Amino acid sequence: MSGSGARVAVVGATGALGGEVLAALDEAHFEVGELVPIASDRSLGSDVELRGQGIPVETELARLRGADLAFLCAPPAVSLEAVAIALRAEVPAIDLSGALTGRREVPLAGADASAWGVDQPLLALPPGPALAWLRVLAPIDRACPLRRVVATALLSASALGRGAIAALGDETVALLGQGDPPEPRVLDHPVAFDCLPWVDELAGDGASRAESELAAALTRVLDREIAIAVTLVRVPTFCGDAAVLALETDAPAEPPRLLDLLRKAEGIELAPAPTTRAAAGSGLVHVGRLRSDPTRPGGVLLWLAADSLRIAAAHAVRLAEARLGAAGSPRR
């Protein structure tokens, strides 16, 4: 790292999402003059690494002051505390935690990495797998306006951080050894060798807040009223998410045409039947099994697999590059 570059803070630097942001920063083109990794007291005394250099973890959110930009990767409650400090200190911040997703006054990032205006102190990323889905939905919607999207998503433990990944590992080992699984620490229910038909608390109508927020974020980024229904399922995998999307367009869209659109779209790889394991660690959205929906005239079905954390982290770093410039010089 060079002292002449930007001072960059990462809140939640020792978590799964923060680790992906650090990995993306490691590959970024702009100079990071100083990294300020911030985490909870549990990480006191530990280091993170950036470009071959070990950097001690800080535990005070006040260390945000003086940064040229901050990535907020901690749980929503902590990230909201960081937002308040960043605003008072005039530090531009990108929220990856989902804490600001529903705030209409905060811009919500789409695919355009240059859309973060220099007069906007905050930017939010869409929640969960939305960025991966948007790589598929946006080019289709531009060419064949979408009327309806029904999505069933299979989410891994990584979305809840390293604690959930470790909990799934402990449960799996215990059950394979014919023992009792440990009490859930992060997940609210054991998930090893099981599928949970909910993510987040269910409301009286059977929908969860996470499902409603994801549908609202997709509608907002696409900037058009589209009927969207989402079901989120927690599955016993460590990383990599998948989804089945059922799409209807205003005019019938033939699968060959949609395949041609997606073949030309940025950040997509077509495959006959991509798996979540193949998508883990990849910055691409892997799309396959695109076919006609036999129940809806003109409808199509497709399957996608993606590493949502990696895609979100890489997109956030691209937004930071556009905001600060490749040399890391602040543009406030």
Secondary structure as the mmCIF struct_conf table of DSSP 4:
data_model
#
loop_
_struct_conf.conf_type_id
_struct_conf.id
_struct_conf.beg_label_comp_id
_struct_conf.beg_label_asym_id
_struct_conf.beg_label_seq_id
_struct_conf.end_label_comp_id
_struct_conf.end_label_asym_id
_struct_conf.end_label_seq_id
TURN_TY1_P TURN_TY1_P1 GLY A 3 SER A 4
BEND BEND1 GLY A 5 GLY A 5
STRN STRN1 ALA A 6 VAL A 11
TURN_TY1_P TURN_TY1_P2 GLY A 12 THR A 14
BEND BEND2 GLY A 15 GLY A 15
HELX_RH_AL_P HELX_RH_AL_P1 ALA A 16 ASP A 26
TURN_TY1_P TURN_TY1_P3 GLU A 27 GLU A 27
BEND BEND3 HIS A 29 PHE A 30
STRN STRN2 VAL A 32 ILE A 38
HELX_RH_3T_P HELX_RH_3T_P1 ASP A 41 SER A 43
TURN_TY1_P TURN_TY1_P4 LEU A 44 GLY A 45
STRN STRN3 ASP A 47 LEU A 50
TURN_TY1_P TURN_TY1_P5 ARG A 51 GLY A 52
STRN STRN4 GLN A 53 PRO A 56
HELX_LH_PP_P HELX_LH_PP_P1 VAL A 57 VAL A 57
STRN STRN5 GLU A 58 GLU A 58
HELX_RH_3T_P HELX_RH_3T_P2 LEU A 61 LEU A 64
TURN_TY1_P TURN_TY1_P6 ARG A 65 GLY A 66
BEND BEND4 ASP A 68 ASP A 68
STRN STRN6 LEU A 69 LEU A 72
BEND BEND5 ALA A 74 ALA A 74
HELX_RH_AL_P HELX_RH_AL_P2 PRO A 76 ALA A 89
TURN_TY1_P TURN_TY1_P7 GLU A 90 GLU A 90
STRN STRN7 ALA A 93 ASP A 95
BEND BEND6 SER A 97 GLY A 98
TURN_TY1_P TURN_TY1_P8 ALA A 99 GLY A 102
TURN_TY1_P TURN_TY1_P9 ARG A 104 GLU A 105
BEND BEND7 VAL A 106 VAL A 106
STRN STRN8 LEU A 108 LEU A 108
BEND BEND8 ALA A 111 ALA A 111
TURN_TY1_P TURN_TY1_P10 ALA A 113 SER A 114
TURN_TY1_P TURN_TY1_P11 VAL A 118 ASP A 119
BEND BEND9 PRO A 121 PRO A 121
STRN STRN9 LEU A 122 ALA A 124
HELX_LH_PP_P HELX_LH_PP_P2 LEU A 125 PRO A 127
TURN_TY1_P TURN_TY1_P12 GLY A 128 PRO A 129
HELX_RH_AL_P HELX_RH_AL_P3 ALA A 130 ALA A 143
BEND BEND10 CYS A 144 CYS A 144
STRN STRN10 LEU A 146 LEU A 155
HELX_RH_3T_P HELX_RH_3T_P3 ALA A 157 LEU A 160
HELX_RH_AL_P HELX_RH_AL_P4 ARG A 162 LEU A 176
TURN_TY1_P TURN_TY1_P13 GLY A 177 GLN A 178
HELX_LH_PP_P HELX_LH_PP_P3 ASP A 180 PRO A 184
BEND BEND11 ARG A 185 HIS A 189
TURN_TY1_P TURN_TY1_P14 ALA A 192 PHE A 193
STRN STRN11 LEU A 196 LEU A 196
BEND BEND12 PRO A 197 PRO A 197
BEND BEND13 VAL A 199 ASP A 200
STRN STRN12 LEU A 202 LEU A 202
TURN_TY1_P TURN_TY1_P15 GLY A 204 ASP A 205
BEND BEND14 GLY A 206 GLY A 206
STRN STRN13 SER A 208 SER A 208
HELX_RH_AL_P HELX_RH_AL_P5 ARG A 209 LEU A 222
TURN_TY1_P TURN_TY1_P16 ASP A 223 ASP A 223
BEND BEND15 ARG A 224 ARG A 224
STRN STRN14 ALA A 227 ARG A 234
BEND BEND16 PRO A 236 PRO A 236
BEND BEND17 PHE A 238 CYS A 239
STRN STRN15 ASP A 241 THR A 249
BEND BEND18 ASP A 250 ALA A 251
HELX_RH_AL_P HELX_RH_AL_P6 PRO A 255 LYS A 264
BEND BEND19 ALA A 265 ALA A 265
TURN_TY1_P TURN_TY1_P17 GLU A 266 GLY A 267
STRN STRN16 ILE A 268 LEU A 270
BEND BEND20 PRO A 272 ALA A 273
HELX_RH_AL_P HELX_RH_AL_P7 THR A 276 ALA A 279
TURN_TY1_P TURN_TY1_P18 ALA A 280 GLY A 281
BEND BEND21 GLY A 283 LEU A 284
STRN STRN17 VAL A 285 SER A 292
TURN_TY1_P TURN_TY1_P19 PRO A 294 THR A 295
BEND BEND22 ARG A 296 ARG A 296
TURN_TY1_P TURN_TY1_P20 PRO A 297 GLY A 298
STRN STRN18 VAL A 300 ALA A 306
HELX_RH_AL_P HELX_RH_AL_P8 SER A 308 LEU A 324
TURN_TY1_P TURN_TY1_P21 ALA A 326 ALA A 327
#
